[in-house]
Amino acid sequence: MKLTFLGTGGVTAAPLFGCDCAACARARVEVRRRRAPCSALIDTGSERILLDAGLPWLAERFAPGELSRILLTHYHMDHVQGLFALRWGVGNRIPVWGPPDEKGCDDLFKHPGLLDFRPALTPFVPHAFGALQVTPLPLQHSKLTHGYLFDWRGSRLAWLCDTCGLPPDTEDFLSGLSLSALVIDCNDPPAATARNHNDVTRALAIIERLAPQRAWLTHLSHQMDNWLSHNALPESVQAASDGLTLSLGASDPVTV
């Protein structure tokens, strides 16, 4: 299984409109420093799953029939905005799964177009997409949000974004597992208080408790990029970047 980060930024990612901080100035000059809305593509060979749909021009990135399905963490605009144009396309309907949020986002449910919204998956219960087992994990955010555990032939990757800390049931569930890889929300540099997203102190504490083989930080702000320029992360932790691919198999996860 391969997971490619299509975007690793939050709504205040670099370059931020009107900001002239070091991270934003660098991102305007170096394309590789920019961060698109947080999302990923999961490819198992027989399945190609889009994880969150915040990229604005999905129809230009993916050809008809290329996506097996779309999996959403929640219905905030920066995670679903790409669906608003995609839905008016023509062709086969695209299955979409997300948490049981009755409001969704704007009129997506009322006018789904070619999007085939399916009943929500049950938290902590694995669901099979071919050989890939997907288990929803409740998170702590300002809107009903699910992370996901992906089990690929015994190798496990947990995707925990957007969240501020973890609900006890979710942490207990993951603590009993051996995780090959962990991708976690880390929007902000160290902060005394946090509301909707982890700061780096909280993210690293969760990583330490869950003890994955490797961990990647995502949903990064321009402030977090400035912090990373002057501070080191633990050896087994890395800040993800747009386009980075993780390969998950029988051995330790590797980056491509």
Secondary structure, 3 states (H helix, E strand, C coil): CEEEEEECECCCCCCCCCCCCHHHHHHHHCHHHCCCECEEEEECCCCEEEECCCCCCHHHHCCCCCCCEEECCCCCHHHHCCHHHHCCCCCCCEEEECCCCCCCCCCCCCCCCCEEECCCCCCCCCEEECCEEEEEEECCCCCCCEEEEEEECCEEEEEECCCCCCCHHHHHHHHCCCCCEEEEECCECCCCCCCCCCEHHHHHHHHHHHCCCEEEEECECHHHHHHHCCCCCCCCEEECCCCCEEECCCCCCEEC
